[in-house]
Amino acid sequence: MRIGELETRSGASRHTLRYYEQIGLISPMRRTNNYRVYTAQTLQDLNFIQRAQSMGFSLGEIGQILNAQRNKMIDCADGAKLIEKKMAEIKQKIADLKSIYRYLDEERANLAGCPTRLRFAP
């Protein structure tokens, strides 16, 4: 399939597809007229990229995973470890955000009880 069809079927823009090609996430074949040709595997890779991004994986991490898959260097146990690591990162972010929230809530309460009006100079 050509880039227009891949764009339609994947929901990714041409700009995104070319960027993914540039950073090595996808690799189209080239015809003699230099047109890009994409396979069904590219569509599957794009689906994986979109799902992994929605789970918080960076494009760099996704590239490493795709490379390991393509070179048969990752198995289910390795995949489970990657997910476990991402879950730990997310858990830490949640803890950090809760801490910030508590601090802001305390500051809001302090300011709400403040008897004087604060003036901000423009």
C-alpha positions, 0 to 999 in steps of 0.5 A: 500500500502507498502512503495515502492508504496507510494514512487512511487505514492507520489514522496517522498523518503523512508527517507522522509516518515520515517521521517514524520512518526517519527515526526507524520505527517503520521501514517502507520498501521503495519502488523503482520510481522511489514511491514508498510501499508499505506492508501489512506488517507496517500497519501492525507496527503502527497499531503497536506504536499507538497502543504503546504510546497510550500506555506511556512508552516513549518513541525511543522505548518503542523503537527499542522494543520493535528492534528487539522484536524484529531481531527475535531478541525479546520474549514474553517474559522480557515483555512482562518485565518492560511493562512492570518497569513502566508500571513502576514509573507510572506509580512513582509519577502518581506518588509525585503528583499526589505530593504536589497536589497536597502541597497545593491544597495546603497553600490554597487553604493558607491563602484562603484564610489570609485576611489581606488581599494580595496585589500583583503588579503588572 
